[in-house]
């Protein structure tokens, strides 16, 4: 019996979000097992990719003279691209093939990026003047920082819930 329990968790044994479940064989739902620290790290990882993509999208859209809608669309596309790219880089470095690495990145980041993009773009739309602020305006950077902070606060509990159930960034941890 001891061996069976070890086998069910051997892929996750080194992960702090599974600590405390070693004495519960057959325990499938790890909701309480995902630490806030693990969730915050996963969210910061996602936020980094999203921030790179969004800022780059806004710079490109502004430089090309695009309107708010087209610039926001480009920023969102690039946020997904860079969010996935950061995960892909780590998983590929762990020795996974490209096709499998793409599947892991999609499984790990999709919900997190979607929630983050909805929240941070929603906040930007609600901050008066933020969508019309230019890259050299303090309002632009202040609104963006505020939007990312709100997105982090909303997305972290989502990531905690997902990691605790072996989904989201828990998928990536198997390859570290």
DARA-V787126 format. One line per field, one symbol per residue. ss: DSSP state (h for helix, s for strand, l for the rest). A space follows every 50 residues. Layout:
# DARA-V787126
ss=???
This chain:
# DARA-V787126
ss=lhhhhhhhhllllllhhhllllllllllllhhhllhhhhhhhhhhhhhhh hhhhhhhhhhhhhllllhhhhhhhhhhhhhhhhhhhhhhhhhhllllhhh hhhhhhhhhhhhhhhhhhhhhhhhhhlllhhhlllllhhhhhhhhhhhhh hhhhhhhhhhhhhhlllllhhhhlll
